[in-house]
Amino acid sequence: MKRILLAGSTGYLGVYIAKELQQRSCFFKAIARNPEKLEQNDIKANEMLKAKLTDPDSIKECCKGIDIVISTVGITKQKDGLTYMDVDYQANMNLLKEAKKSGVKKFIYISVLNGEKLRNLKICDAKELFVEQLKQSGMNYCIVRPNGFFSDMSEFFKMAKKGRIYLFGKGKFKANPIHGEDLASFCVDAIDKPDTEVEIGGPETLTQNEIASIAFEVLGNKPKITHIPDWIRIAILKLVRSLTGSKVYGPVEFFMTVMAMDMLAPEYGKHNLKEYFTKLNSANA
């Protein structure tokens, strides 16, 4: 049986991967700053290391006896004074160093779709710098590039609950976001597959207008969608960049950039967005 190390185990995707590993009875060791978050999700790793990947001393020998590393490490909302370079790049580099030292056979890293084309965004630049190092490491690897999570689509639902959804442009940009459970299954399957770089999305491709309509349908409300001219999006981006620090504009620039382009990847999985919005609605009822 392969011994797996899961880093980023308490994040959105990390929890789903931990559940998938547990369901398949895989041996896995989890690294977490707050192990209690795994316990709250009824997850029991075979081994647990309480550590901060940004602190290389805290993860010394973490890969000893490990065959496969899966890393979902990255930040979407910056906190603790950390930057994308601190986490998405350096924390993963600290882990890669340990993996190489211990002779790990394969490193699976979850990046982002179109990351190499979006190097002007700080989050993507940090991720792609690590991807470059991983490719040059001499280790077997797989870079998984999802195009967006269902959890990201909750912003549409939140706006719909308030009565109106605002979209940039005409709302015709397309995406096929993926549920965390489907992506987790794909990532665990990657352990035994030869692919070195794969793009992945969910099973249905929708325009932003269609996503908005589904949110209103689940709520039982008539769709109210306002389309904002794209020049306003560009102006907001410039304003946010000039008036705030990277902690604020980093997530904003990523969200506002991908909202103005197609985010399409090969379709995979079984969960659909209507089902996800329905569960959100029931949870909030």
N, C-alpha and C positions, 0 to 999 in steps of 0.2 A: 504494500500500500504506500502510495506517495504521501509524503509529509508536506503539508502546505502552510505557509505563513501568510496571513491576511493582514494587511496594513490599511488603515482607514476603516476599521471594522465597525465603527459606531456611526458612520455617516449614512446618508440616504441609501446609496447603493451598497455600501459595506454591510449593512444589516441584512439586506436581501441575499448577498453572497454568503454571509455566515449561515443564514437559514438554509440555503441550498446545500452548502457543504455538510451541515448537520443532517439534513434530510437524506443525503446520499451516504451517510456514515463515513465520510472522509475524515482522516486525521488532520486537524488544523489547529494552528497556534495563532492567537489574535493579539495584535498590538493595539492598545487603546490608552488614551489619557484618562478616560472615565469608564472603567470596566463595568460599572453598575448599569450603564446604558444597554449592554448586551443582556444582562440579567433581566432587565425590564422587558426585553423582547423574547424572553424564554430561550435564550441562546446560551449554551454551555460549550465553550471551546475546550479541546483536550488540554491545551496549555494557554495561559494568559500572561502577557507581559504588560505591566503598567509602565508606560514610557512616553516620552515626547520625541517624535522623529526629528524634530528640529534640534534636539540635543543629542549629538552623536554618542556621547558617553553613556546615555541611558539605554542605548540599543546595542551595546557591544555584545558580540557573540549571539545576537538574536536569531541568526540564520543557521546556527550550528545544528546539523542533523536534518536540515530542511532541504527538500527537493525542488519545490515550486514556491515562488513568491507572487502574490497577487496584490497590486497596490492601486487603491482608489484615492490615494492621498491628494488632496487639493482643497482650496478654499473658494467658496462662492461669496461669502460675506466675511470681509477681513475683520479680525479681532485680535486682542492681546498684542497689538502693535506689530503684528506680523504682516509681511508683504507676500505677494505671489511668488517672488523670487525666494523668499524664506521657506515657503511650504511646497508649492507646486514644483519648484526646481530643487532647492537645497535639501529639503527633507527626503525627497526621493533619491537624491544623490547619496545621502547618508545611508539609506537602505541598500542602494545598489552596491556601495562599497562593502557592506557587510555580506551581501549575497555573493559577491565575487570572492571574498576572502574565505567563505565557507563552502565554496564549490557548488552553489545552487545550480540546478540544471536548466531552469527556465524562469524568466521574469515576465509576468503579464501586467501590463500597465494600461489603465483606462484613461485615455486622453479625451479629445473632442473632435467632432467632425469639422473638417475645413480648417483645423488649427494651423496647418502649415501656410494657409492662404491668409490667415488673420493675424500675422505676427505683429501688426501695428497695435493690437490689443494686448495690454500687459498680461492678462491671464493666459492668453494663447502663446505669447512669447516665452513665458516661463515654462509652460508645458512642453513646447517644442524644443527648447534648449535641453530639457531632460531627455526627450525622445532622441535627439542627436547623440547624446552621451550613451544612452542605452544601446543604440544601433552600433556604436563604436566599441562597446564593452567586450565584444567577443563572446558574449553569453547568448544562448538561445532566448528569443523573446517573442512576445506577441503584443502589438499595440492595438487596442480596441478603441474604435472611434464612434461613440454613439452621437446621435444628432440632437439629443434633447430628451429630458425625462418628463414623464407625466406630471411629476411634482412641479415642474416649471410651468405647466399649463394651468396650474391652479390660479395663476394670476388672472387668466381669462374668467374663471369662475368667480373670483372675488369681485371683479368689476361687474359681472352680470348680476351678482347679488345686490350690488349698490344701484342697479337699474340701467347702466349703460356701459358698453365696451368701446374703448377708444383704440383705433388701429391707425398705423401710419400708412400712407399711400391708399391704394384701393382695396387692400385686404386680400389680394390675390396671391401673395407669396404662399408657397406650399411647404409642408413639413410632415414627417411621420414619426412623431416622438414615441419613445418606448417606455413601457412600464418597468420599474426596477426589478420586479420578479423575473420578467422575460430576459432582461439584460444579464441578470445574475446567472441564470441558467446557461446563457451563451458564454459568459466569462469562465465558468467552471468547465464547460465543454472544451474550451480553448486549451486546457491543460494537455489534452491528448491529441490536439490537432496541429498540423504543420504550418498553418498560416502565421506569417510574421506581422501582417498589418491588415486589419479588417474594419470596414465601415458597417454600421448597423443601425436600423431604425425599427419602428413598430410596424404592425401589420396593416395599417390603413393610412393613406396619404390624403391630407386635408388642406384646404386653403385656410387662411386665418379667419375669413368670413364664415366658413363652415364650422370651425372650432368654436367661434363665438355663438353661432346658431345652436350648436349642441348644448352649450352651457345654458342658454335661455330655455331650450326645450326641456332640459332636466328640471329647471326651476319652475316650469309651467308658465313662463312669461313670454310676451311678445318681444322678438329681438329689437333692441335699440342699439344701433352701431353708428358711431361717428368716425368718419375717415379724416384723419389729419394730414394736411399736405406734407410731403417729405422734407421740404425746406425747413419746416418747423423742427423736425427731428434733428436735422443737421445743426440748426441754431442752438437747440437745447444741449446737444453734445458739446459744442464749442464753449457754451456758457458754463456747463458743469466742469469741464476740464480746466477752465481758467479760474474758477472761483472755489474749487474744492481740492482736497488732496486725493491721492490714489485710493485711499480707503473707501471713499464715496464714489468716485467716478469709475473705478475699476469694474464693479458689477454693473453699473449703469451703462457704460460704453459697450460692454459685451451684450447685454440684453437688447439695447437699442440698435446695435449693429446686426445681430442675427434676426431681428424682427423685420429687417428691410432686405432680406434675401431668402432664396429658397434653401431649406435645410433638408435635403432628401438623401436617404441612404437605403440600401437593400432592405426590403420588408422582412420582418421576423417577429415571431411571438404570437400570443393568443389574446392578450388583453386589449380592449378597445377603450377609447376616450370617454364614450358615453357611460360605460360601466364605471369608470374612474370618477367622473363627475357625479354619478348617482350615489356612489359611496361617500363622496365628500358632502353631498347634500344631506344624506342620512346621518352622518356624523355631526353635522352642524344643526340638525333639527332639534 
